[in-house]
């Protein structure tokens, strides 16, 4: 039996009440699938929920009951691995299960809300990434993909719709709850346009095919044009076989990095970690990134609201009846008399609040005159990813991080593998995001360890 009509108000597993559907509404007779807005009635939270009919997970040409059972076991294993892979660059999955909706067996996955929308939504609104923004997005994606690949699984369907932004405008690998088929169907044009050439020739998605797809996405986000785009699955897949990625020199230092990431031979491409390291290596050659103009987050949401007084309440009196409609402000149950030290601290806090109010006013003016970027940068310290410093001479390592405004602490150590004067380790290590003003500890080799004379 096919599901009919709107699912608004339908509650899954006695917990997730569907509020509405993202995108085009379900028409009568259509099987429920896709993304929905829902409410977790147990926790009182808004969540995103994906519905996937089990039949959608069955490879074409196999429709037996055993095939459906195999598909369920495969998605169960996939979701268990996805939920245990730890990385801040992955979109969060909080719950999953399977349920019957009007006779259709569906897998549901519950995802955390990511208010920045997707890169696909940005591109559809003719918004582009600058080279420095693309570099940051690429780094975030490489972090997420590296975590996935190290855990032994691949994404298999990197495209603009699977790059999503959190409340801090940082990119996360999305759609990790989706089990990607090994084959590309005749109707799956969107996936075909971002697929690696070997996948189009029948090979299963791999770590290197994820890298190829990411390179194509970044080129499209920078230029507005998708390389090798075709009007059909067959033409799109055929257009990239044995072809080098056409990258304009206008992309500057990014050009050579993206070209290697999308080479036709998988063995010639980066791994996710190597891709990230290559992006870090050119970071100093591009302009400082400005906030990404994501969908769904405006300037007002970048400002923290000032504390407000509790709302007035109607005094109900001892008998629970209104006392003549007198409005009183809510009062705390306990009154604390501040000490002299606390009084002085309160005075300093008030002075700080006055200064903060001035900063907020300046930020609003900057937003009105010059857009979101100025106010955002004023109110929020920038974070930068710690580059690979191990093995570099101390001077070169310092130069590599000199623009990040970190407090550099140098310690001495000994190593039999690292030459004297070179970096043995950094704390935090490479790949970690560090804000301006925070400390990074560099341990510099003083030569080999001492041998004990007998």
C-alpha positions as CSV (number, residue, x, y, z in Angstrom):
1,X,0.0,0.0,0.0
2,X,1.4,3.4,-1.0
3,X,1.5,6.3,1.5
4,X,-1.0,9.0,0.6
5,X,-1.1,12.7,1.4
6,X,0.8,14.9,3.9
7,X,2.5,13.3,6.9
8,X,2.2,16.5,9.0
9,X,1.2,15.4,12.5
10,X,2.3,11.8,12.0
11,X,4.4,10.6,15.0
12,X,7.2,8.1,14.5
13,X,8.1,5.6,17.2
14,X,5.8,7.5,19.6
15,X,8.4,10.3,19.8
16,X,9.0,12.3,16.6
17,X,6.1,14.3,15.4
18,X,6.4,15.5,11.8
19,X,5.9,19.2,11.5
20,X,6.4,19.6,7.7
21,X,8.5,18.5,4.8
22,X,11.5,20.2,3.3
23,X,11.3,20.8,-0.4
24,X,8.4,19.9,-2.6
25,X,5.4,18.5,-0.7
26,X,4.4,14.8,-1.0
27,X,1.6,14.3,-3.5
28,X,-1.2,11.8,-3.1
29,X,0.0,8.3,-3.7
30,X,3.7,9.1,-3.4
31,X,5.9,7.0,-1.1
32,X,7.2,9.0,1.9
33,X,10.9,9.9,1.5
34,X,13.3,12.8,2.0
35,X,13.8,15.4,4.7
36,X,11.2,16.5,7.2
37,X,11.1,19.0,10.1
38,X,10.0,17.2,13.2
39,X,9.6,17.7,17.0
40,X,11.1,15.4,19.5
41,X,8.1,15.4,21.9
42,X,10.1,13.6,24.6
43,X,12.8,16.3,24.8
44,X,10.9,19.2,23.3
45,X,13.5,19.8,20.6
46,X,13.3,20.6,16.9
47,X,15.1,18.0,14.8
48,X,15.6,17.1,11.2
49,X,14.3,13.7,10.1
50,X,15.1,11.7,7.0
51,X,12.7,9.0,5.7
52,X,14.1,6.3,3.3
53,X,11.9,3.4,2.1
54,X,13.8,0.1,2.4
55,X,13.1,-0.6,-1.2
56,X,15.2,2.4,-2.2
57,X,18.2,0.6,-0.6
58,X,17.9,-2.5,-2.7
59,X,20.2,-2.7,-5.7
60,X,18.4,-2.6,-9.1
61,X,17.3,-6.0,-10.3
62,X,17.0,-7.5,-6.8
63,X,13.5,-7.3,-5.3
64,X,13.2,-10.5,-3.2
65,X,12.4,-10.5,0.5
66,X,16.0,-11.6,1.2
67,X,17.3,-8.5,-0.7
68,X,15.2,-6.2,1.5
69,X,16.5,-8.0,4.6
70,X,20.0,-7.6,3.4
71,X,19.4,-3.9,2.7
72,X,18.1,-3.4,6.3
73,X,21.1,-5.2,7.8
74,X,23.4,-3.1,5.6
75,X,21.9,0.2,6.6
76,X,21.9,-0.9,10.3
77,X,25.6,-1.6,10.1
78,X,26.2,1.7,8.3
79,X,24.4,3.8,10.8
80,X,26.1,2.1,13.8
81,X,29.5,2.9,12.2
82,X,28.4,6.4,11.3
83,X,27.2,7.2,14.9
84,X,30.4,6.0,16.5
85,X,32.7,7.9,14.2
86,X,33.9,10.9,16.2
87,X,34.6,14.2,14.4
88,X,33.2,17.7,14.8
89,X,33.2,17.9,11.0
90,X,30.5,15.3,10.6
91,X,26.8,16.2,10.8
92,X,25.4,14.6,14.0
93,X,23.1,11.6,14.0
94,X,21.1,11.2,17.3
95,X,18.8,8.3,16.6
96,X,17.5,5.9,13.9
97,X,15.0,3.1,13.5
98,X,12.6,1.5,11.1
99,X,8.8,1.9,11.0
100,X,5.8,1.2,8.9
101,X,4.1,4.2,7.3
102,X,0.8,3.3,5.6
103,X,2.2,-0.1,4.7
104,X,5.6,1.2,3.5
105,X,8.6,0.0,5.6
106,X,10.9,3.0,6.1
107,X,14.2,3.8,7.8
108,X,14.2,7.0,9.7
109,X,17.2,8.9,10.9
110,X,17.2,11.8,13.3
111,X,19.7,14.5,12.7
112,X,20.7,17.6,14.6
113,X,19.6,20.9,13.2
114,X,22.2,22.7,11.1
115,X,20.7,26.2,10.6
116,X,23.2,27.3,7.9
117,X,21.6,25.2,5.2
118,X,23.6,23.4,2.5
119,X,26.1,24.5,-0.1
120,X,23.5,23.5,-2.7
121,X,21.1,26.1,-1.4
122,X,23.8,28.7,-1.5
123,X,24.7,27.9,-5.1
124,X,21.0,27.9,-6.1
125,X,20.8,31.5,-4.9
126,X,23.9,32.4,-7.0
127,X,26.1,32.7,-4.0
128,X,29.8,31.7,-4.5
129,X,32.8,31.0,-2.3
130,X,35.9,33.1,-2.4
131,X,39.2,31.2,-2.7
132,X,39.9,31.6,1.1
133,X,36.3,30.5,1.9
134,X,36.7,27.5,-0.4
135,X,39.9,26.6,1.4
136,X,38.2,26.7,4.8
137,X,35.3,24.6,3.5
138,X,37.7,22.2,1.9
139,X,39.7,21.8,5.2
140,X,36.5,21.1,7.1
141,X,35.4,18.5,4.6
142,X,38.9,16.9,4.6
143,X,38.7,16.6,8.4
144,X,35.4,14.8,8.2
145,X,36.3,12.6,5.3
146,X,39.6,11.6,7.0
147,X,37.7,10.6,10.1
148,X,35.3,8.5,8.0
149,X,38.1,6.9,6.0
150,X,40.1,6.0,9.1
151,X,37.0,4.4,10.5
152,X,36.8,2.2,7.4
153,X,33.9,3.7,5.4
154,X,33.4,6.0,2.5
155,X,30.7,8.6,1.8
156,X,30.2,7.8,-1.8
157,X,28.0,10.8,-2.7
158,X,29.8,14.0,-2.0
159,X,27.9,16.9,-3.7
160,X,26.8,20.4,-2.8
161,X,23.7,19.1,-1.0
162,X,25.8,16.9,1.3
163,X,27.9,19.9,2.5
164,X,26.0,21.6,5.3
165,X,26.7,24.5,7.6
166,X,26.3,24.7,11.4
167,X,25.5,27.8,13.4
168,X,29.1,28.9,13.3
169,X,29.1,28.8,9.5
170,X,31.5,25.9,9.5
171,X,31.0,23.1,6.9
172,X,30.2,19.6,7.9
173,X,29.9,16.4,6.0
174,X,26.2,15.8,5.6
175,X,24.1,12.9,4.4
176,X,26.3,10.4,6.3
177,X,23.2,8.6,7.3
178,X,22.5,7.7,3.7
179,X,23.7,4.3,2.5
180,X,24.9,4.9,-1.1
181,X,24.4,2.3,-3.7
182,X,27.5,1.0,-5.4
183,X,25.9,1.5,-8.8
184,X,24.5,4.8,-10.3
185,X,21.0,4.4,-11.6
186,X,19.8,5.8,-15.0
187,X,17.7,8.5,-13.2
188,X,20.5,9.6,-10.7
189,X,21.8,12.5,-12.8
190,X,22.8,14.6,-9.8
191,X,25.0,11.9,-8.3
192,X,26.5,11.1,-11.7
193,X,27.6,14.8,-12.2
194,X,29.9,14.6,-9.2
195,X,31.0,10.9,-9.5
196,X,34.6,9.9,-10.1
197,X,35.3,8.4,-13.5
198,X,36.1,4.9,-12.1
199,X,32.7,4.9,-10.3
200,X,31.0,5.6,-13.6
201,X,32.8,2.6,-15.1
202,X,31.4,0.3,-12.5
203,X,33.8,0.4,-9.6
204,X,32.5,0.8,-6.0
205,X,32.9,4.2,-4.4
206,X,36.2,4.6,-2.5
207,X,38.2,7.0,-0.4
208,X,39.8,8.4,-3.6
209,X,36.4,8.9,-5.3
210,X,35.3,11.0,-2.3
211,X,38.3,13.2,-2.9
212,X,37.5,13.6,-6.6
213,X,33.9,14.6,-5.9
214,X,35.0,17.2,-3.3
215,X,37.4,18.8,-5.8
216,X,34.5,19.1,-8.4
217,X,32.3,20.7,-5.7
218,X,34.9,23.2,-4.7
219,X,35.5,24.2,-8.4
220,X,31.7,24.7,-8.8
221,X,31.5,26.7,-5.6
222,X,34.3,29.0,-6.8
223,X,33.3,29.5,-10.4
224,X,29.6,28.7,-10.6
225,X,30.4,26.1,-13.3
226,X,30.5,22.4,-12.7
227,X,33.2,20.6,-14.8
228,X,32.0,17.7,-17.0
229,X,28.3,18.4,-16.4
230,X,26.1,16.5,-18.8
231,X,22.5,16.4,-19.6
232,X,22.2,12.6,-18.9
233,X,23.9,10.1,-16.7
234,X,25.7,8.5,-19.6
235,X,27.0,11.8,-21.0
236,X,28.1,13.1,-17.6
237,X,30.0,10.0,-16.7
238,X,31.6,9.7,-20.2
239,X,32.8,13.3,-20.2
240,X,35.3,12.8,-17.4
241,X,37.0,9.5,-18.4
242,X,40.7,10.1,-18.8
243,X,40.3,13.8,-18.6
244,X,42.2,16.3,-16.4
245,X,40.2,18.7,-14.4
246,X,40.0,22.1,-16.3
247,X,41.1,24.5,-13.6
248,X,41.6,28.2,-14.3
249,X,44.8,29.9,-13.2
250,X,42.5,32.6,-11.8
251,X,42.0,30.3,-8.8
252,X,45.6,31.1,-7.8
253,X,47.3,28.6,-5.4
254,X,44.1,26.5,-5.3
255,X,44.4,25.6,-8.9
256,X,47.2,23.0,-8.6
257,X,45.8,21.5,-5.4
258,X,42.3,21.0,-7.0
259,X,43.9,19.6,-10.2
260,X,45.7,16.9,-8.3
261,X,42.7,16.1,-6.2
262,X,40.6,15.3,-9.3
263,X,43.1,13.5,-11.5
264,X,41.5,10.7,-13.5
265,X,43.9,8.0,-12.0
266,X,42.8,7.4,-8.4
267,X,46.3,6.5,-7.3
268,X,47.5,10.0,-8.3
269,X,45.0,11.8,-6.1
270,X,45.4,12.9,-2.5
271,X,44.1,11.1,0.5
272,X,41.8,13.2,2.6
273,X,44.7,14.0,5.0
274,X,47.0,14.9,2.2
275,X,44.4,17.1,0.6
276,X,44.0,18.9,3.9
277,X,47.7,19.3,4.3
278,X,48.0,20.7,0.8
279,X,45.3,23.3,1.6
280,X,47.1,24.3,4.8
281,X,50.3,24.7,2.9
282,X,48.8,27.4,0.6
283,X,46.7,29.1,3.3
284,X,49.2,32.0,3.7
285,X,49.0,32.7,0.0
286,X,45.3,33.6,0.0
287,X,43.4,36.4,1.6
288,X,42.0,36.1,5.1
289,X,38.6,34.5,4.8
290,X,35.4,36.4,5.5
291,X,32.2,34.8,6.9
292,X,30.4,32.6,4.4
293,X,27.1,33.9,3.2
294,X,25.2,30.8,4.2
295,X,21.5,30.3,3.8
296,X,19.4,30.8,7.0
297,X,21.7,32.8,9.3
298,X,21.5,36.5,9.3
299,X,23.5,39.2,11.1
300,X,21.2,39.4,14.0
301,X,22.0,35.8,14.9
302,X,25.6,36.7,15.3
303,X,24.9,39.0,18.2
304,X,24.3,37.6,21.6
305,X,21.2,39.2,23.1
306,X,21.7,41.2,26.3
307,X,20.1,39.8,29.4
308,X,16.6,41.0,30.0
309,X,14.6,41.4,33.2
310,X,12.0,38.6,34.0
311,X,8.5,39.4,32.7
312,X,6.0,40.9,35.1
313,X,3.5,38.5,36.7
314,X,0.1,38.9,38.1
315,X,0.2,38.6,41.9
316,X,-2.4,35.8,42.7
317,X,-2.4,36.4,46.5
318,X,-2.7,33.7,49.1
319,X,-6.1,32.4,47.9
320,X,-5.0,32.2,44.2
321,X,-7.2,35.1,43.2
322,X,-5.9,38.2,41.4
323,X,-5.2,41.1,43.9
324,X,-6.9,43.8,42.1
325,X,-4.9,43.3,38.9
326,X,-1.7,44.6,40.5
327,X,1.3,43.9,38.3
328,X,4.5,43.0,40.1
329,X,7.9,42.0,38.8
330,X,9.0,38.5,39.6
331,X,11.2,38.5,42.7
332,X,13.8,36.0,43.7
333,X,13.1,33.9,46.8
334,X,16.4,34.7,48.4
335,X,18.0,38.2,48.8
336,X,21.8,38.2,49.0
337,X,23.6,41.2,50.5
338,X,26.8,41.7,48.5
339,X,30.1,42.1,50.2
340,X,32.4,45.1,49.5
341,X,34.5,43.0,47.1
342,X,31.3,41.8,45.3
343,X,30.1,45.4,45.1
344,X,33.3,46.4,43.4
345,X,33.1,43.5,41.0
346,X,29.6,44.5,40.1
347,X,30.7,48.0,39.4
348,X,33.5,46.7,37.1
349,X,31.0,44.5,35.3
350,X,28.7,47.4,34.7
351,X,31.6,49.4,33.2
352,X,32.5,46.4,31.0
353,X,28.8,46.1,29.8
354,X,28.9,49.8,28.8
355,X,32.0,49.1,26.7
356,X,30.4,46.0,25.3
357,X,27.3,48.0,24.3
358,X,29.6,50.4,22.4
359,X,31.1,47.4,20.5
360,X,27.7,46.1,19.6
361,X,26.7,49.5,18.3
362,X,29.9,49.7,16.2
363,X,29.2,46.2,14.9
364,X,25.7,47.2,13.8
365,X,27.1,50.3,12.0
366,X,29.7,48.1,10.2
367,X,27.0,45.7,9.2
368,X,24.9,48.5,7.7
369,X,27.8,50.1,5.9
370,X,29.9,47.1,4.9
371,X,27.9,44.0,5.3
372,X,28.1,41.2,7.7
373,X,31.8,40.6,7.5
374,X,33.0,43.6,9.5
375,X,30.7,43.1,12.5
376,X,31.3,39.4,12.5
377,X,35.1,39.7,12.7
378,X,34.8,42.4,15.4
379,X,32.7,40.3,17.7
380,X,34.2,36.9,17.2
381,X,37.8,35.8,17.4
382,X,39.0,34.0,14.3
383,X,40.0,30.3,14.6
384,X,42.7,28.7,12.5
385,X,43.6,25.1,11.9
386,X,47.0,24.1,13.3
387,X,49.2,23.2,10.3
388,X,51.6,20.3,10.2
389,X,54.7,21.6,12.1
390,X,56.5,18.4,13.1
391,X,59.9,18.1,11.3
392,X,60.1,21.8,10.4
393,X,62.9,24.0,11.7
394,X,61.8,26.2,14.6
395,X,62.1,29.4,12.6
396,X,60.1,28.0,9.7
397,X,57.4,26.7,12.1
398,X,57.1,30.1,13.7
399,X,56.7,31.7,10.3
400,X,54.0,29.3,9.3
401,X,51.8,30.4,12.3
402,X,52.9,34.0,12.6
403,X,49.7,35.4,11.1
404,X,47.4,33.4,13.5
405,X,48.1,35.6,16.6
406,X,48.7,32.6,18.8
407,X,50.8,32.7,22.0
408,X,53.7,30.5,21.1
409,X,55.3,28.6,23.9
410,X,58.6,26.7,23.2
411,X,59.8,23.7,25.1
412,X,63.0,21.7,24.7
413,X,63.1,18.0,24.2
414,X,65.2,15.2,22.7
415,X,64.5,12.8,19.9
416,X,66.4,10.2,18.1
417,X,64.3,10.7,14.9
418,X,64.0,14.5,14.7
419,X,67.1,16.7,14.0
420,X,68.3,19.3,16.5
421,X,66.4,22.6,16.0
422,X,63.3,20.9,14.4
423,X,59.8,20.5,15.9
424,X,59.2,17.2,17.7
425,X,55.5,17.9,18.4
426,X,52.9,20.6,18.8
427,X,50.1,20.9,21.4
428,X,47.5,21.0,20.1
429,X,48.4,18.8,17.1
430,X,47.8,19.5,13.5
431,X,44.2,19.7,12.3
432,X,42.9,21.2,15.6
433,X,41.1,24.6,15.4
434,X,42.8,27.3,17.7
435,X,41.4,30.8,18.3
436,X,43.5,34.0,18.2
437,X,45.2,34.6,21.6
438,X,45.2,30.9,22.6
439,X,48.5,29.1,23.2
440,X,50.3,26.6,21.1
441,X,53.2,24.6,22.6
442,X,56.1,23.7,20.3
443,X,58.6,21.1,21.5
444,X,62.0,21.7,19.8
445,X,64.5,18.9,19.5
446,X,67.9,19.4,21.2
447,X,69.3,16.4,19.5
448,X,69.4,12.6,20.3
449,X,68.6,11.2,23.7
450,X,71.5,10.6,26.0
451,X,73.0,7.2,26.1
452,X,73.8,5.6,29.4
453,X,77.4,4.6,29.8
454,X,78.0,1.2,31.4
